[in-house]
């Protein structure tokens, strides 16, 4: 008899069969062994003994012995996951969403463990400069008081294989982090107004907006340093009923949330996606905003407070 089991059952059955062989002598045969007597000696169910008897009591290990549950769940999805890692997509949330579209039913933790154990597939990132230290202190605002607004430029891949340059309008609430993005062919002023109106319909109208010194907002500053607004933008502000505060470009302590949002859009939403046209891109962007705005974070407590304040004011 082959002894390949690792749970000790082969030893128990083998010992019982040897004892029965000593008792019966030459009349003992495996093909006609008494299963009732063998059950009494081993305590193993007769159904399992009957199945082993068909194999001549050759105990073999299970075909999946040695495979962890995570490997079994990812068995059919490893090529897809390896392709994502090879292309530099190491965000576990993105990989989890893409595998779910392929039919994956496992958990996010399984994918995180796989990515951690296969970091060699991820291409190394080039770091030009060392990260800088904290140079200031962030400030906080009340619910619905301030939004941050900015443009981001990125490449978008179409389903025809073309790569197009698109301008991403981004707006985020400084208090709760609720976000809105929309894509345009360029960053002209009319597209800025369209994006702001759509964002106000989605998020509400704030007290003031933080933005940098873009030409569609401010033309120059007077002798005292006060901004001279672009006339169309100034009329737009008065019509909607909000104010604008200017800050330095790429300054994380005044408008760092929207700077991070643009980078998050490039690293999470656009990566690995293709679109038919701008309409299809903005439809997917709106669905992505709805999905991201309801994900629970530590800041979600502020988000609910902000929503109550908006409903009371607007």
Secondary structure by P-SEA (a helix, b strand, c coil): cccccccaaaaaaaaaaaaaaaaaccccccccccaaaaaaaccccaaaaaaaaaacccccccccccccaaaaaacccaaaaaaaaaaccccaaaaaaaaaaacccccaaaaaaaaaaccccccbbbbccccccccbbbbbbccccbbbbbbbbbbbbccccbbbbbbbbbbbbcccccbbbbbcccccaaaaaaaaaaaaaacccccbbbbcccccccccccccccccccaaaaaaaaaabbbbbbbccccccccaaaaaaaaaaaaccccccccccaaaaaaaaaaaaaaaaaccccaaaaaaaaaaaaaacc
